[in-house]
Amino acid sequence: MAIITISRELATLGDETALALAKLLNYRLVDKHAIEERIKSSGVPDQKLQKYDEKKPSFWASLSRDRDEYLHFLKSAILAEAGQGPTIFKGRGAGSILKEVPGVFSVFLVAPFEIRVERVKSYFHCDEKRARQIIEHSDHDRERFHRFFFETKWADPANYHLTLNTGHLHPELCAEIIKNMRDKALTSEQEAKNAGRLKDLILGQEIKALILYGKKIPIHFLEVSVSNNKIVLCGVTNTQPCIEAAITLAKEMAPNSDVKSEIQIVQEYTVMP
């Protein structure tokens, strides 16, 4: 089962290319709307989604627990969608979230700046000055979003399997190129490992959600890694009972797994709300 992630600069025919690729491969296409609907179904309100919509939040927002909560549910939503079968993701940081999952092929779409300007002028019915402002603002927000949340350079070609210049490439041709490169780059062994790795990552997110948001156990910076029936809990808290409660919950959710805690106890630890 292969997964394809498409990141793109504004006005690089990302929507058209993703649609053409989904039709060519008969894959599910998951976009911003689908991800946001899944996040909202977990109880995250619209205002949080808008605050972190592919842009770096304000300074005060970055200090908030909302940031960690948003990231948790964004990751959970993308993993849940990926677990449904062969999928194409468009944006939303999916390439960064799924970068360690075997059988994932990542694509970045670019185009010459002047061509992007002409496309934005046509789409938004604006003059050249306004078109340049729209592009620069979009690029700035997407770069800072990836740097802030994933500590990665959004526009660095080294972060992708394939970068395509759509300045003179039709979306259908881009789709053909992506398909051919994916077929050559991914092995059957990688694709076979995909489902198992996704299952582990989804379980880790479910355990984390139960501990933090279900039972509201105060463990800060909690991370749950799952691999080969082994679960490791990491984070910071100020009491041993919190650690024991987290271990118990993890064992209840995965009774056949070996659960280990690397949660550190720090007395009088506080986090700015």
Buried (B, 14 or more C-beta within 10 A) or exposed (E): BBBBBBBBBBBBBBBBBBBBBBEEBEBBBBBEEBBBEBBBEBEBEEEBBEBBEBBBBEEEBEEBEBBBBBBBBBBBBBBBBBBEEBBBBBBBBBBBBBBEBBBBBBBBBBBEBEBBBBBBBEEEEBEEEBBBEBBEEBBEBBBBBBEBBBEBEBBEEEBBBBBBEBBEBEBBBBBBBBBEBBEEEBEEEBBEBBBEBBEBBBBBBBBBBBBBBEEEBBBBEBEBBBEEEEBBBBBBBBEEEBBEBBBEBBBEBBEEBEBBBEBBEEEEEEEEE
